[in-house]
Amino acid sequence: MNVRSRATSKDKKGGGNSLPRWMRASHVTVGTFDDLLREGVGVLVRAAEGGGAHRHKAPVLLPDQRRFHLSFQERICRLVDRYGLGGSGSSILKQPASQIAHALVAKMRIAGGGVLALSDGVTPARLKSLVAELSNAWSRGRRRVDADWQTPFSTLADAYLAAYRQDMGTDKNDPWCLVAVALACRGIKDMRRCELCFRWAVPGMRFCGEHTQSSVGRGDPRARGARYRRAKRMLASFESSIRRMKLPAVVSAARLPRIVGRVLWDIGSVDDEAAVDASVSKLAAGSRVNQALLRGDEVSQPWPEELRYFVDVSERRRNSAKRYRAHLWGALRASLDPFEWDPTNWPVKIEAADRWFGCSAQRFGLRGQGKSTAAKLAHAIFLADAGYSRRDVAKAIGISISALSNWTARFAVRGHPFERLISRLNSALPSPSDLRRRNRKVRALVKARTRPIK
């Protein structure tokens, strides 16, 4: 496949709306093709070894949901064997990850000279366009192709699966897959925390999927706007509650290979075991996070039925929860934060979510007890106890009878500052049936007194 021929006139001008939103972000730097190739090989090799704990054959879950037992060389798409560095028993596989990556890049430069020569004149903007088009071609038929819905994680998965299945044809096109891996990793490193809550922001945006008002947000525009305005009112209270918490605001370079390992193969580290215990203890029965997950309030989707046993904090259930580690991380991503792929962040993120739902339970945006309104309500209660009608009461306190009716309906909400005053006023004011009954008695009395004497 001729990669150069895939560039369009819009791409030559520096991109366009065909680029994913996270690629259009100004803080995502590209660099040269050679830099991206070296970075992509290094990240893939470090992620495949899992910090040195997974050089042996291990069970993996590929991004297309297929399960295999893959060795270290198979996880890096047999690049060592395909580029003549040796087979499964080669000594190069026993070297550190940095030396393996350096040897692979040197071999790729020799074997893929034609492709690398074509890449010499590619500008950073055009390189983004080429990677975006290749990602669309790799993902076609497996998921929707929409620039606004693509993320660095989807580009990372598409590029790896293309190299793993050798969909690109010959080995000469492997560098483009690794360049796409490197560019996706730069997009992951450039992610930021949402400016309003505890979640990661949608890549290329300032807000998460719950609080963004763009089309990638959940619900219709009216629901998205309501969630955004409510989060703005909660922001000051929430920030003060997490001031001493170490909630990650950026993705560290040291954690990036483990995040890539989670996305591509679902392999973890020793730290994940401690994260399981800490996360399960944070999800104890009665916590605000657990209640929100069970009810489905302010989360992407409710807690799945098969994981509802986490409400039981007994030691037996807590120990058995380790067997459902993969289900736990997947459920937390689906419910709380879809862009959190580092299990070690979940304990502090669950604690921050508990503070967030605590702030959400407060009644933000309600006015306090206005002195003028409270005085008018007290005067109205006095007049109603004296037997005045609704019309007379409204006229005496200087409002219309319709305004008085609106007050009695609006202030009767549970938890409103005027709830008790309105309750007393409603009990003191005569009801319409009482007024009709009293009017009938008055008319009968007037009629009896004005009856002519025979």
Secondary structure in CASP SS format (residue, H / E / C, confidence):
PFRMAT SS
TARGET T0000
AUTHOR 0000-0000-0000
METHOD secondary structure of the structure
MODEL  1
M C 1.00
N C 1.00
V C 1.00
R H 1.00
S H 1.00
R H 1.00
A C 1.00
T C 1.00
S H 1.00
K H 1.00
D H 1.00
K H 1.00
K C 1.00
G C 1.00
G C 1.00
G C 1.00
N C 1.00
S C 1.00
L C 1.00
P C 1.00
R H 1.00
W H 1.00
M H 1.00
R H 1.00
A C 1.00
S C 1.00
H C 1.00
V C 1.00
T C 1.00
V C 1.00
G C 1.00
T C 1.00
F H 1.00
D H 1.00
D H 1.00
L H 1.00
L H 1.00
R H 1.00
E H 1.00
G H 1.00
V H 1.00
G H 1.00
V H 1.00
L H 1.00
V H 1.00
R H 1.00
A H 1.00
A H 1.00
E H 1.00
G C 1.00
G C 1.00
G C 1.00
A C 1.00
H C 1.00
R C 1.00
H C 1.00
K C 1.00
A E 1.00
P E 1.00
V E 1.00
L E 1.00
L C 1.00
P C 1.00
D C 1.00
Q C 1.00
R C 1.00
R E 1.00
F E 1.00
H E 1.00
L E 1.00
S C 1.00
F H 1.00
Q H 1.00
E H 1.00
R H 1.00
I C 1.00
C C 1.00
R C 1.00
L H 1.00
V H 1.00
D H 1.00
R H 1.00
Y C 1.00
G C 1.00
L C 1.00
G C 1.00
G C 1.00
S C 1.00
G C 1.00
S C 1.00
S H 1.00
I H 1.00
L H 1.00
K H 1.00
Q C 1.00
P C 1.00
A H 1.00
S H 1.00
Q H 1.00
I H 1.00
A H 1.00
H H 1.00
A H 1.00
L H 1.00
V H 1.00
A H 1.00
K H 1.00
M H 1.00
R H 1.00
I H 1.00
A H 1.00
G C 1.00
G H 1.00
G H 1.00
V H 1.00
L H 1.00
A H 1.00
L H 1.00
S H 1.00
D H 1.00
G H 1.00
V C 1.00
T C 1.00
P H 1.00
A H 1.00
R H 1.00
L H 1.00
K H 1.00
S H 1.00
L H 1.00
V H 1.00
A H 1.00
E H 1.00
L H 1.00
S H 1.00
N H 1.00
A H 1.00
W H 1.00
S H 1.00
R C 1.00
G C 1.00
R C 1.00
R C 1.00
R C 1.00
V C 1.00
D C 1.00
A C 1.00
D C 1.00
W C 1.00
Q C 1.00
T C 1.00
P H 1.00
F H 1.00
S H 1.00
T H 1.00
L H 1.00
A H 1.00
D H 1.00
A H 1.00
Y H 1.00
L H 1.00
A H 1.00
A H 1.00
Y H 1.00
R H 1.00
Q C 1.00
D C 1.00
M C 1.00
G C 1.00
T C 1.00
D H 1.00
K H 1.00
N H 1.00
D H 1.00
P H 1.00
W H 1.00
C H 1.00
L H 1.00
V H 1.00
A H 1.00
V H 1.00
A H 1.00
L H 1.00
A H 1.00
C H 1.00
R H 1.00
G H 1.00
I H 1.00
K H 1.00
D C 1.00
M C 1.00
R E 1.00
R E 1.00
C C 1.00
E C 1.00
L C 1.00
C C 1.00
F C 1.00
R C 1.00
W E 1.00
A C 1.00
V C 1.00
P C 1.00
G C 1.00
M C 1.00
R C 1.00
F C 1.00
C C 1.00
G C 1.00
E C 1.00
H C 1.00
T C 1.00
Q C 1.00
S C 1.00
S C 1.00
V C 1.00
G C 1.00
R C 1.00
G C 1.00
D C 1.00
P H 1.00
R H 1.00
A H 1.00
R H 1.00
G H 1.00
A H 1.00
R H 1.00
Y H 1.00
R H 1.00
R H 1.00
A H 1.00
K H 1.00
R H 1.00
M H 1.00
L H 1.00
A H 1.00
S H 1.00
F H 1.00
E H 1.00
S H 1.00
S H 1.00
I C 1.00
R C 1.00
R C 1.00
M C 1.00
K C 1.00
L C 1.00
P C 1.00
A C 1.00
V E 1.00
V C 1.00
S C 1.00
A C 1.00
A C 1.00
R C 1.00
L H 1.00
P H 1.00
R H 1.00
I H 1.00
V H 1.00
G H 1.00
R H 1.00
V H 1.00
L H 1.00
W H 1.00
D C 1.00
I C 1.00
G C 1.00
S C 1.00
V C 1.00
D H 1.00
D H 1.00
E H 1.00
A H 1.00
A H 1.00
V H 1.00
D H 1.00
A H 1.00
S H 1.00
V H 1.00
S H 1.00
K H 1.00
L C 1.00
A C 1.00
A C 1.00
G C 1.00
S C 1.00
R H 1.00
V H 1.00
N H 1.00
Q H 1.00
A H 1.00
L H 1.00
L H 1.00
R H 1.00
G C 1.00
D C 1.00
E C 1.00
V C 1.00
S C 1.00
Q C 1.00
P C 1.00
W C 1.00
P C 1.00
E H 1.00
E H 1.00
L H 1.00
R H 1.00
Y H 1.00
F H 1.00
V H 1.00
D C 1.00
V C 1.00
S C 1.00
E H 1.00
R H 1.00
R H 1.00
R H 1.00
N H 1.00
S H 1.00
A H 1.00
K H 1.00
R H 1.00
Y H 1.00
R H 1.00
A H 1.00
H H 1.00
L H 1.00
W H 1.00
G H 1.00
A H 1.00
L H 1.00
R H 1.00
A H 1.00
S H 1.00
L C 1.00
D C 1.00
P C 1.00
F C 1.00
E C 1.00
W C 1.00
D C 1.00
P H 1.00
T H 1.00
N H 1.00
W H 1.00
P H 1.00
V H 1.00
K H 1.00
I H 1.00
E H 1.00
A H 1.00
A H 1.00
D H 1.00
R H 1.00
W H 1.00
F H 1.00
G H 1.00
C H 1.00
S H 1.00
A C 1.00
Q C 1.00
R C 1.00
F C 1.00
G C 1.00
L C 1.00
R C 1.00
G C 1.00
Q C 1.00
G C 1.00
K H 1.00
S H 1.00
T H 1.00
A H 1.00
A H 1.00
K H 1.00
L H 1.00
A H 1.00
H H 1.00
A H 1.00
I H 1.00
F H 1.00
L H 1.00
A H 1.00
D H 1.00
A C 1.00
G C 1.00
Y C 1.00
S C 1.00
R H 1.00
R H 1.00
D H 1.00
V H 1.00
A H 1.00
K H 1.00
A H 1.00
I H 1.00
G C 1.00
I C 1.00
S C 1.00
I H 1.00
S H 1.00
A H 1.00
L H 1.00
S H 1.00
N H 1.00
W H 1.00
T H 1.00
A H 1.00
R H 1.00
F C 1.00
A C 1.00
V C 1.00
R C 1.00
G C 1.00
H C 1.00
P C 1.00
F C 1.00
E H 1.00
R H 1.00
L H 1.00
I H 1.00
S H 1.00
R H 1.00
L H 1.00
N H 1.00
S H 1.00
A H 1.00
L C 1.00
P C 1.00
S C 1.00
P H 1.00
S H 1.00
D H 1.00
L H 1.00
R H 1.00
R H 1.00
R H 1.00
N H 1.00
R H 1.00
K H 1.00
V H 1.00
R H 1.00
A H 1.00
L H 1.00
V H 1.00
K H 1.00
A H 1.00
R H 1.00
T C 1.00
R C 1.00
P C 1.00
I C 1.00
K C 1.00
END
